[in-house]
Amino acid sequence: MARRPHALAALVLAATALPATTPSPAAGQPPGPCDRPVRPASQMTVEPCDTPGRIIEKAADTVPTKGQLAWQQREVTAFTHFGMNTFTGREWGSGAEDEKLFDVSGPARIDVDQWMRAYKAAGAEQVMLTVKHHDGFVLYPSRYSPHTVAASPGSPDVVGAYVKAARKAGLKVGLYLSPSDGAELPHAWHARWVEEIRRKQQEGKPLTLPERVALEDGDHAPRGLGRFGNGSKATPRTIPTLVPGDDRAAAVRNGTLPVFRIRADDYEAYYFNQVYELFTQYGPVDELWLDGANPWTDSGITQKYDVAQWFRMIHQLSPDTVVFAGPQGARWVGNENGIARETEWSVTPSAQDPWTVMAGGLPNDSTDPDIGSRARLLAPTTAFLQWYPAEADVSLRPGWFHHPGERPKSPGRLMDLYEKSVGRNASLLLNVPPAKDGRIAPEDVASLTAFGTAVRRTYGRDLRAAGPGPWTFDRIGLAEDIRHGQRVERFTVRARTGGTWVTLARGTTIGHRRILALPWPVTADAVRVTVQEARGRTYLRPVTLHATPGARGGGASYTLTS
């Protein structure tokens, strides 16, 4: 249906495409790397011959992969921290806990369908389970570890139940598999370490969290096979490594299941086999979460990872999987508060090939306030450009695992986090931990439901869809069509109220989505966005207008500038 011109939110481009920066090769000379036209890609190499203008042109043409594009459209993911820590009351486990402590007394005690109802009520479109946290306890019966649910009462396959319930609920599935593994600490080293901790305690020195939990478990050895950081040599390995009586043997022989030839030490072979199990038994996996934490580094034990091999195998198993901290994946926003930057770029520089390093090879730390500005892109450390969007993680409760004495965040606080994550070009990863009884607590469900309802009431419809203005609103929605990249660097939003154009907001990045929260409602009959700086031709989606519950017309009470 046609609308009157004044009823449309307009877009004015004050800055468009940059001048062409690709020179022509000299006559008779073959084209060099900087003579070829820039083509859209998810990763770009910065060549020594690239001019500053050409680097910015490359940044403008850095675009998401198919998997990343789908991932960014799933704006909220529910994180499920559930495992051994749920039953011990800890946040970080030691890896020496008895498997029988994880007692759900059979699958009936884990109400995964209730989890999914709560997550959907909050507006989540994807869910993420901690298959293995840093303590190393595994929530499915892996062939490669004794420290799994197979040794727990009832031997419940939590991962299998979770994935089945998620898909039944229409939710995409993410899996968290910690590279660090306390259950696999070398036994002799662990015994010496515990003695060192006891001496430290006797001397009155403060203990770290990993030291405290190790001391609490006393002389109990790690429950695994001592593979993490044990100094073993990398040798040729076959993935999957078949075990006696392996039910996959025929499928491997006839080629139904893929086979990978790698070089790995003891622990990496174990980790490769677990990744293989997850993708081939529970896939498709829409996101794989690789946590970079290592609780034992300061105590003198670490494990080297050949992540290039990880990423190659994951990509061959599932090309569209988004790997957190991996290439063609997603990055940590830089805090655990669920808040993105006011200027949040999905195109970031890398000092190394992202396929060879975890965390994308950012030349500056993930916590840096400036991730992708022109200054960062043009820095001498920049060797690659990549599409690397932010994921903002936060827990509904103070801890990541459920603790009975804690309370959830209020619906209002969750709404604020939504606007400061999703509304700032990031994905919100909201942790909602189930309790010991296998259910999400009633107070958590109530907060999630009220939050989801508020998001749907506010952002579920564009006020302009009701017809010509004027409209009364206190939220403005902007978005770039990120299939063409992220390009806007500075913009202004103005509205026509009472026949006069006035400025409502100014900003920098837009990206997949930008929500502008106004301090008071405004009544206007037209809205205009002016792009003042950009890295190239911009592709903006239509402006949307929204009102939070209780918003009233208040153009006269809003301080506006012409």
C-alpha positions, 0 to 999 in steps of 0.5 A: 500500500502506498504511503504519503511522502511525509509518512516515510522515514527518509534516508539522506546520504551525505557521504557515499562511496570512496573514490576508486583506489585500485590502480591499473597495471602498467602495460604489458605487466601481469596484474599484481595483488593490488591491481585486482578489483576488491571482491566481497569476502569474509576475510581479506589479506592486507598486502604490502602494496595496499594503500590506505584507501584500498584497505578501507575499500577492503574493509567495506567489502568484508562481509559475513559468511552464510553461517555468520549472517544466520547467526547474527539474525539469531539475536539472543542465545540462552546459555545453559551452565549445567554440570558437576558445579551445579551439584557441588555449589562451585563456579569452577570445579577441580576435576577430582569430583566423584562422578556420582555427585552428578545425580539426576536419578535418570532423565526424568529429573532433567526437565529439558522441555521446561528449559526450552519453554523458559528460553523461548519465553525470553525470546531466545532463538538459539541455546548453548549447553556447557558439554564440558566445563573447565573441570572436565566432567562430560555431559554425554557418554564419551568413549574417550573419558572415564569422567562422564555421565556414564559413571553417574547414577542413571547414566543420563545423556544430557547432551542428547536430551538437550539437543532433542528438546531444542530442536523440538522447540524450534531452537538452534543448537550451540555447544560449549566444549572447554579446551581446558580440562581439570580432570586431565591434569597429570596426576604426579604434577597434581599431587605436588601442586596440592602440597605446594598449596598446603604450604602456601596456606600454612604461610598465610598466603592468599589462594586463587580459586583453582587452588581453593577447590583443589585443596577442598578435594584434598588428596583426590586425584584428577578423574581423567587419564592425565593428558592435559599438559603432560608433555607428550609428543605430537604423533600421527593420529587418526580421528575418530580413534576407534575403541574396542567394540566401537559401534562406528567401525563399519561406518568408518570403513565404508566412508559413511563417516569421515576420517581425519589424519592429524598430528597431535599429542595425547590431550589434543587427540582426546579433544579432537575425538570429542569434537568429532563425537559432538558433530557426528552424533549430535549435529548439526551444531550451529555454534561451537564455543571455545573458552580461552580460560586456563585456570592452571597457567599461573601454577605452571601447567599449560597445554599447547593447541594446534588450533589450525588443525581444529578449525580445518576439521570443524570446517570440514565437518560443518562449514556453516558452524560459527566458532566462538573465538575461531575464524569465520566465527564470533568474538568476545565483546570484552566483558561479562556484563552483556554490554557492547560498545557504543561503536561496535564493528563487525569488521576487525583487523587481525595481526595473524591469519585467523585460521591459525590462532584463537580469538581472531588474532586481534592486534589489540586486546578484546577488552580494548574500547576500539576494535575496528576504527580506521586507525586500527585497520590502518595500523602497521600490525594489520595483516588481515581483515575479517568479519568477526561480530561480537557476542555479549555474554552475561548471566541472569544470576550473579554466578554462571552456575545455579546457587540457591541463595542468588536472585535473577536480574529484573526484567527491566535490567534484562531489557536494558542489557538487550538494548545495549547488546543487540541494540549495539550490533552484538548478539546477547548470550544470556546464561540461565542456569538450571538448578539441582532439581533439573529445572529452571527456578520459578523466579528465573522463569518469571523474570525471563517471561516478563523480559521477553514480553517487554521485548515483543511489545516494544520491538515486535512491531514498527509504529509506522506500520499502523499508517501515516504519522504522527507517531509517538515513540521513544525508541528508534531502530536502525540497521544496515543490510550486512550482506553488503558489509558494515560501512556507516561510521557516523550518522544523525537522526532528525525528526519533524515535529510541529513542522520543524526538523530537530535532531534526536540522536547522533551515533557512529556504527550501526551494523546488524542493528542499532537501537537508539533509546530516547530519554523521553517520548517524541511525537513526529510525522517524519524521521530522517537519517543522515549518514555523514561518514561511511566506508563506501556506499551504504545499504540501510534498511528502513528506519523503525519506530517503537514505544516502550510500555507507558510511553506517551507523547512528549515532544514538548518536554524533550530537549531538541536541537534544530 
